[in-house]
């Protein structure tokens, strides 16, 4: 597997509702520790100077501003749920800076959802100033973008087939509830793994902490990070104490270097 220089930022580590949850007064939602506040899940990836964002959820604009991200080469989309796609209109400033469409990599079902939900972009007579999208339909086969090999990782979100992504020694999986043996083989020798862990109690469509730790134990990365966490994950400081030495509870703004 290729090795790259990788800089990553957790743009958001929360679930579809984010943390704090509207109307909730639990200890996590009322915590003053910024690591307990979570925007919708997304990740920034700088690979040998090529800049990607994985998923453009509801908080995409806020995330770009918070981390002063002004260069973006392409988007990698995991699936079509709103907390992973709703902010796509906010690629417009990148269009204007680059004066070209934004490459968007997604499988056909997700690409069709983008065309349907952002139909004004693809109209025969689009309104001036709409975002410019260049959709590339991908399969489970690895593909190359600007010299970077990207391996889609097929996982299941309950019964919905979605993608994670592997780039060199780094892999990112969110919203999964099961991983096939075939995909586990594609995760061999990963050094850094990001994987979803919704809460401690089992959930029907997301890994819980115990399930995520079981996957991590099988893959044996040097470091692993838990993301897509709800307020039920507990306080950052307390939950972190109970994790294995090489497993970390991710939080918004956390950076990684490979």
C-alpha positions in Angstrom: 0.0 0.0 0.0 1.2 3.5 -0.9 2.5 5.8 1.9 1.6 9.4 1.9 2.2 12.5 4.0 -1.2 13.0 5.7 -2.6 15.8 7.8 -6.1 15.4 9.0 -8.6 17.4 11.0 -11.8 16.2 12.6 -14.2 18.8 11.4 -17.1 17.2 13.2 -17.5 14.2 15.4 -21.2 14.2 16.3 -24.3 12.4 15.2 -27.1 13.7 13.0 -28.4 15.9 15.9 -25.0 17.2 16.9 -24.0 17.8 20.5 -25.5 19.5 22.5 -28.9 18.2 21.4 -31.7 20.7 21.3 -33.6 20.7 24.5 -31.3 18.3 26.3 -29.9 19.1 29.7 -27.7 16.1 30.3 -24.2 16.5 31.7 -22.6 16.2 28.2 -25.0 18.7 26.6 -24.4 21.2 29.4 -20.6 20.6 29.6 -18.3 23.5 29.4 -15.5 21.4 27.9 -15.4 22.2 24.2 -14.5 18.6 23.5 -18.0 17.6 24.5 -19.5 19.8 21.7 -19.8 18.0 18.4 -20.8 19.3 15.0 -22.0 16.8 12.4 -19.4 14.3 11.3 -16.9 15.3 8.6 -13.2 15.1 8.1 -10.5 17.1 6.3 -7.6 15.3 4.7 -4.5 16.8 3.2 -2.6 14.1 1.3 0.7 15.1 -0.2 -0.8 18.6 -0.6 -4.1 17.4 -2.2 -7.0 18.6 -0.1 -10.2 16.5 0.5 -13.2 16.7 2.7 -15.2 13.6 3.6 -18.9 14.6 3.7 -20.5 18.0 3.6 -23.1 17.9 6.3 -25.3 20.6 7.8 -22.3 22.3 9.5 -19.9 22.4 6.4 -19.8 26.2 6.1 -19.1 26.6 9.9 -16.4 23.9 9.7 -14.6 25.6 6.8 -14.6 28.9 8.6 -13.5 27.5 11.9 -10.5 25.8 10.5 -9.7 28.5 7.9 -9.8 25.9 5.0 -9.4 27.9 1.8 -8.1 25.2 -0.5 -10.3 22.2 -1.4 -9.6 19.9 -4.3 -12.3 17.3 -4.0 -15.1 15.8 -1.9 -15.5 12.2 -0.9 -19.1 11.3 0.1 -19.9 8.3 2.2 -23.7 8.3 1.7 -26.7 10.4 1.1 -28.2 11.0 4.6 -28.7 14.7 5.3 -26.2 15.0 8.1 -23.5 14.0 5.5 -24.8 16.0 2.5 -26.9 18.9 3.5 -24.1 21.5 3.3 -23.2 20.8 -0.3 -24.5 24.2 -1.5 -21.7 25.9 0.5 -19.0 24.7 -1.9 -19.8 27.9 -3.9 -16.9 30.0 -2.5 -14.5 27.3 -3.5 -16.0 27.4 -7.0 -15.5 31.1 -7.2 -11.9 31.0 -5.9 -11.0 28.2 -8.4 -13.4 29.2 -11.2 -14.2 25.6 -11.8 -16.6 22.9 -10.6 -15.9 20.9 -7.5 -15.1 17.2 -8.1 -17.4 15.1 -6.0 -16.8 11.3 -5.7 -19.8 9.2 -4.8 -21.4 5.9 -5.8 -24.2 6.0 -8.3 -27.1 5.9 -5.8 -25.6 8.8 -3.8 -24.8 10.7 -7.0 -28.4 10.3 -8.1 -29.5 11.7 -4.7 -27.3 14.7 -5.1 -28.8 15.4 -8.6 -32.3 15.0 -7.2 -31.8 17.1 -4.0 -29.8 19.8 -5.7 -31.8 19.8 -8.9 -31.4 23.5 -9.3 -27.7 22.9 -10.0 -28.4 20.6 -12.9 -31.2 22.5 -14.5 -31.0 23.2 -18.2 -31.2 26.9 -17.3 -29.4 27.1 -13.9 -29.8 30.3 -11.8 -26.6 32.4 -11.9 -24.4 31.6 -8.9 -25.5 28.1 -8.2 -22.7 25.7 -7.0 -20.7 24.0 -9.7 -20.5 20.2 -9.2 -18.5 17.7 -11.2 -19.8 14.3 -10.0 -17.7 11.2 -10.5 -19.5 8.0 -10.0 -17.3 5.5 -8.2 -17.6 1.8 -7.4 -15.8 -0.4 -4.9 -12.7 -0.3 -7.1 -9.8 1.9 -6.1 -9.4 5.1 -8.1 -6.7 7.7 -8.6 -7.1 11.5 -8.1 -4.1 13.8 -8.7 -1.7 10.9 -8.0 -3.5 9.8 -4.8 -4.9 6.3 -4.7 -8.3 6.2 -2.9 -9.8 2.8 -1.9 -13.6 2.9 -1.2 -14.5 0.6 1.7 -17.9 -1.0 1.5 -19.6 -1.2 4.9 -23.3 -1.5 5.9 -25.3 1.2 7.7 -28.1 -1.2 8.9 -29.1 -2.5 5.4 -27.8 0.6 3.5 -24.5 0.0 1.7 -22.3 3.0 2.2 -18.6 3.8 1.7 -15.7 4.5 4.0 -12.4 5.4 2.5 -8.8 4.3 2.8 -5.9 6.5 1.7 -2.5 5.0 2.2 -2.0 4.1 5.8 -5.2 5.9 6.9 -8.8 4.7 6.9 -12.0 6.5 7.7 -15.3 4.7 8.4 -18.5 6.3 9.7 -22.1 5.3 10.3 -21.2 1.6 9.9 -23.0 -1.3 11.7 -21.2 -4.1 10.0 -18.0 -4.7 8.0 -17.6 -7.7 5.6 -14.6 -10.0 5.6 -13.7 -8.6 2.2 -13.5 -5.0 3.5 -11.6 -6.2 6.6 -8.9 -7.5 4.2 -8.7 -4.0 2.6 -8.0 -2.6 6.1 -5.0 -4.8 6.7 -1.9 -2.8 7.8 -3.8 0.4 8.4 -1.8 2.6 10.8 -4.6 5.0 11.7 -8.2 4.0 11.8 -11.2 6.3 12.3 -14.4 4.4 13.1 -17.8 5.3 14.4 -19.0 4.6 17.9 -22.4 6.1 18.7 -22.7 5.2 22.4 -22.1 2.4 24.9 -25.5 0.8 24.5 -26.0 -1.2 21.3 -27.8 0.5 18.4 -29.5 -1.0 15.4 -27.6 1.0 12.7 -24.3 2.2 14.2 -21.5 0.5 16.0 -21.5 1.0 19.8 -18.2 1.4 21.7 -17.8 -2.3 22.4 -18.3 -3.2 18.7 -15.9 -0.5 17.5 -13.3 -1.8 19.9 -13.8 -5.3 18.6 -13.2 -4.1 15.1 -10.1 -2.2 16.2 -8.7 -5.2 17.9 -9.0 -7.3 14.7 -7.4 -4.6 12.5 -4.7 -3.7 15.0 -3.9 -0.1 13.9 -1.3 1.8 15.7 -3.8 4.4 16.6 -7.6 4.5 16.4 -10.2 7.3 16.9 -13.9 7.0 17.7 -16.2 9.4 15.9 -19.9 10.0 15.1 -20.5 10.1 18.8 -23.8 11.0 20.5 -24.3 12.7 23.8 -24.7 9.2 25.2 -21.0 8.6 24.7 -20.4 10.4 28.0 -18.1 13.2 29.0 -14.9 13.3 27.0 -12.6 13.2 30.0 -14.4 10.3 31.8 -14.9 8.2 28.6 -11.3 8.7 27.5 -10.0 7.2 30.7 -11.7 3.9 30.0 -10.3 3.4 26.5 -7.3 1.2 25.5 -4.0 3.1 25.2 -4.1 3.3 21.4 -7.8 4.3 21.1 -8.9 7.9 21.4 -12.2 9.6 21.6 -12.1 12.1 18.8 -13.3 15.6 19.2 -13.9 18.6 16.9 -10.7 20.2 15.9 -8.4 17.2 16.8 -5.6 16.9 14.3 -3.6 13.8 13.2 -0.3 13.6 11.3 1.0 10.6 9.4 
